[in-house]
Amino acid sequence: MLAILKKEFNGFLNTLIAYIVIMVFLVAIGMFMWVFPESNVLDFGFADMQTLFNMAPWLFLFLIPAITMRTFAEEKREGTIELLLTKPITDLQLILGKYFAALLLALFALIPTLIYYYTVYELGNPQGNVDSAAVVGSYLGLVLLAGVFAAIGVFASSVSDNQIISFVIAIFLCYIFYAGFELIASIPVWGGYGYFISQLGIAYHYTAISKGLIDSRDVLYFLSVIAIMILSTRLVLSSRKW
């Protein structure tokens, strides 16, 4: 599995995908935090990073599928998937190797944003007047969110040999999991079940963690969705034996 992870991660770094994804993410977040008049920290007047944590999920919704769309689709298109499946590794090890490589690249994009935290910390009046607990919780939420989106992206890549189709499927599924359940819950036909339906979506649990109160139920939700998507990918690969 580690060999697959290393191969995939190096494969990302040997293409423009990794650098484009990271650059687009950082530039977009930087524009929202420091340039755009309705969201930048300087005009807003409060030393917080809510702009980053509000916008990052929507950027991840497009950028992580761009990373994962080639994981299995490219292998199928080039005919190398059969070679991989004959190696002395299990389907689960193959999936996890590709999954963690994609997730690692997504997390690399988050590391430079710590500079934004340092800047906001220094700009606070008094210095350091920033809710660090909420920042830590929000970063944990982003890591878990990236984990879910990467798992969804790997699953989407496994169901097609076309990278564009995999990309579109991944975006659709990520959107449904992130915001779709809240939109469905807002329809005034569910009565008391609307709140329960909203809890099925990622946004509810991401918002809860972003407040700085890390509840084991929220973490368990993210891990459960990741596990379901990984096992679904394994089921797709296992279908070759049917």
Legacy VTK file of the C-alpha trace (Angstrom):
# vtk DataFile Version 3.0
C-alpha trace
ASCII
DATASET POLYDATA
POINTS 242 float
0.000 0.000 0.000
2.832 2.405 0.827
4.389 1.713 -2.568
1.093 2.600 -4.262
0.809 5.747 -2.133
4.341 6.839 -3.041
3.785 6.081 -6.723
0.505 8.004 -6.836
1.824 10.983 -4.890
4.920 11.239 -7.081
2.631 10.905 -10.095
0.668 13.932 -8.913
3.849 15.940 -8.414
5.127 15.010 -11.870
2.080 16.564 -13.515
0.687 20.081 -13.500
-2.463 18.965 -11.684
-0.970 19.227 -8.204
0.575 22.646 -8.722
-2.493 24.071 -10.459
-4.821 22.789 -7.732
-2.694 24.179 -4.903
-2.134 27.508 -6.682
-5.811 27.989 -7.540
-6.823 27.154 -3.973
-4.339 29.544 -2.353
-4.969 32.401 -4.778
-8.745 32.090 -4.461
-8.628 31.966 -0.659
-6.194 34.888 -0.611
-8.490 36.964 -2.819
-11.484 36.306 -0.591
-9.547 37.028 2.610
-7.563 40.098 1.592
-8.956 41.610 -1.630
-12.689 41.205 -2.278
-14.507 44.076 -0.498
-17.399 42.068 0.956
-15.288 39.396 2.611
-11.753 40.652 3.253
-10.499 40.758 6.825
-9.201 44.343 6.700
-12.564 45.883 5.768
-14.593 43.506 7.912
-12.800 44.711 11.032
-12.713 41.420 12.938
-9.629 39.264 13.504
-10.996 35.911 12.412
-10.566 33.405 9.593
-14.203 32.649 8.969
-13.853 33.694 5.339
-11.302 30.922 4.727
-13.381 28.267 6.458
-16.567 29.335 4.691
-15.046 29.339 1.207
-12.615 26.391 1.459
-15.357 23.682 1.316
-16.709 25.130 -1.947
-13.238 25.283 -3.468
-12.492 21.744 -2.279
-15.738 20.633 -3.917
-14.133 21.310 -7.310
-10.411 20.918 -6.629
-10.389 17.538 -4.869
-12.394 15.834 -7.667
-9.807 17.301 -10.056
-7.117 15.487 -8.056
-8.934 12.163 -7.742
-10.487 11.896 -11.211
-7.422 10.116 -12.602
-6.863 7.606 -9.782
-8.726 4.673 -11.356
-10.140 6.168 -14.556
-6.675 6.634 -16.041
-5.631 3.119 -15.052
-8.722 1.724 -16.806
-8.223 3.845 -19.914
-4.574 2.852 -20.288
-5.256 -0.812 -19.466
-2.900 -0.893 -16.465
-5.609 -1.636 -13.906
-5.361 -5.369 -14.649
-1.627 -5.264 -13.970
-2.207 -3.556 -10.631
-4.883 -6.041 -9.638
-2.466 -8.947 -10.230
0.055 -7.532 -7.764
0.320 -9.180 -4.320
-1.914 -6.573 -2.675
-5.580 -6.637 -1.795
-8.169 -4.402 -3.427
-8.483 -2.480 -0.165
-4.739 -1.809 -0.002
-4.784 -0.554 -3.583
-7.717 1.755 -2.859
-6.227 3.087 0.373
-2.884 3.746 -1.306
-4.550 5.879 -3.977
-6.908 7.489 -1.454
-4.210 8.599 0.976
-2.077 9.969 -1.869
-4.956 12.179 -3.026
-5.775 13.213 0.544
-2.127 14.044 1.271
-1.992 16.358 -1.728
-5.195 18.106 -0.602
-3.734 18.599 2.881
-0.559 20.047 1.368
-2.747 22.817 -0.062
-3.902 23.697 3.469
-0.443 24.087 5.009
0.381 27.491 3.422
-2.895 28.910 4.798
-1.284 28.866 8.256
0.396 32.064 7.091
-3.068 33.636 7.002
-3.624 32.606 10.617
-0.303 34.164 11.651
-1.199 37.373 9.806
-4.637 37.620 11.423
-3.044 36.845 14.805
-0.581 39.726 14.372
-3.250 42.141 13.118
-5.532 41.541 16.087
-6.077 44.399 18.525
-4.776 43.516 21.012
-2.305 41.216 19.325
-3.470 37.608 19.393
-7.139 38.537 19.726
-8.336 35.588 17.655
-10.431 32.558 18.602
-7.695 29.936 18.296
-9.976 27.112 19.498
-12.388 27.804 16.655
-9.469 27.937 14.199
-8.177 24.544 15.356
-11.676 23.074 15.134
-12.185 24.538 11.662
-8.876 23.124 10.414
-9.849 19.710 11.784
-13.175 20.085 9.999
-11.396 20.903 6.735
-9.116 17.867 7.110
-12.123 15.591 7.664
-13.986 17.294 4.825
-11.041 16.740 2.492
-11.033 13.098 3.597
-14.694 12.676 2.650
-14.333 14.474 -0.688
-11.227 12.422 -1.543
-13.089 9.174 -0.737
-16.007 10.285 -2.910
-13.608 11.247 -5.712
-11.833 7.885 -5.645
-15.205 6.112 -5.775
-16.314 8.261 -8.728
-13.062 7.473 -10.538
-13.637 3.746 -10.069
-17.012 3.711 -11.830
-15.796 5.113 -15.157
-12.775 4.988 -17.448
-13.337 8.612 -18.488
-11.711 11.229 -16.260
-14.203 13.971 -17.162
-17.170 11.753 -16.299
-15.485 10.811 -13.012
-14.870 14.503 -12.296
-18.527 15.414 -12.888
-19.820 12.491 -10.815
-17.490 13.413 -7.956
-18.593 17.063 -7.968
-22.251 16.031 -7.975
-21.827 13.582 -5.092
-19.685 16.015 -3.074
-22.332 18.713 -3.492
-25.150 16.366 -2.466
-23.271 15.219 0.634
-22.172 18.747 1.577
-25.217 20.934 0.886
-27.867 18.726 -0.688
-29.335 17.381 2.529
-29.746 20.881 3.977
-31.558 21.987 0.835
-33.833 18.950 1.020
-34.461 19.565 4.726
-35.476 23.174 3.986
-38.468 21.971 1.936
-41.488 22.556 4.229
-42.967 19.079 3.893
-40.915 17.088 6.387
-42.273 18.490 9.624
-40.134 17.373 12.546
-37.947 15.211 10.299
-36.322 18.211 8.607
-33.722 18.566 11.362
-32.846 14.871 11.141
-32.418 15.116 7.358
-30.075 18.110 7.726
-27.944 16.040 10.121
-27.272 13.575 7.306
-25.320 16.247 5.412
-21.693 17.248 5.853
-22.425 20.965 6.331
-24.220 20.372 9.641
-21.274 18.504 11.178
-18.639 20.761 9.600
-20.331 23.830 11.079
-20.487 22.169 14.490
-16.763 21.349 14.492
-15.886 24.839 13.205
-17.240 26.334 16.437
-14.299 24.787 18.286
-16.372 22.153 20.099
-15.091 18.833 18.791
-17.847 16.285 19.341
-17.031 12.611 18.825
-20.359 12.217 16.995
-19.270 14.685 14.319
-15.892 12.991 13.898
-17.592 9.587 13.743
-19.920 10.884 11.028
-17.004 11.914 8.808
-15.144 8.654 9.388
-18.306 6.671 8.644
-18.875 8.427 5.308
-15.220 7.853 4.370
-15.525 4.157 5.251
-18.749 3.793 3.242
-17.203 5.371 0.144
-14.009 3.283 0.447
-16.038 0.084 0.788
-18.212 1.148 -2.156
-15.065 1.566 -4.249
-13.943 -1.886 -3.155
-17.322 -3.264 -4.228
-16.934 -1.693 -7.671
-13.475 -3.244 -8.113
-14.700 -6.598 -6.843
-17.436 -6.607 -9.494
-14.832 -7.818 -12.018
-15.043 -11.232 -10.344
-18.791 -11.562 -10.799
LINES 1 243
242 0 1 2 3 4 5 6 7 8 9 10 11 12 13 14 15 16 17 18 19 20 21 22 23 24 25 26 27 28 29 30 31 32 33 34 35 36 37 38 39 40 41 42 43 44 45 46 47 48 49 50 51 52 53 54 55 56 57 58 59 60 61 62 63 64 65 66 67 68 69 70 71 72 73 74 75 76 77 78 79 80 81 82 83 84 85 86 87 88 89 90 91 92 93 94 95 96 97 98 99 100 101 102 103 104 105 106 107 108 109 110 111 112 113 114 115 116 117 118 119 120 121 122 123 124 125 126 127 128 129 130 131 132 133 134 135 136 137 138 139 140 141 142 143 144 145 146 147 148 149 150 151 152 153 154 155 156 157 158 159 160 161 162 163 164 165 166 167 168 169 170 171 172 173 174 175 176 177 178 179 180 181 182 183 184 185 186 187 188 189 190 191 192 193 194 195 196 197 198 199 200 201 202 203 204 205 206 207 208 209 210 211 212 213 214 215 216 217 218 219 220 221 222 223 224 225 226 227 228 229 230 231 232 233 234 235 236 237 238 239 240 241
